Amino acid sequence: MTRNKGEKTERLAAEVKRQFGAEATTRFLRTLPAFRTEADIPDRFRKLLDRLDGVESSPAGGGRR
């Protein structure tokens, strides 16, 4: 891979990551059925999701800016 192509790939990856972290994208994804959590999920899965939310929102966990 040439240097220029590698740089383009890195910039594209950074842009995709930035857009997925955007609040507007998050709001949109929450409206889609595939990205909603069911109300009656088992407690063990709810606890795991709560832990994931905590890590995502913590500064050390790479939270959104």
Secondary structure by P-SEA (a helix, b strand, c coil): ccaaaaaaaaaaaaaaaaaaacaaaaaaaaacccccccccccaaaaaaaaaaaaaaacccccccc
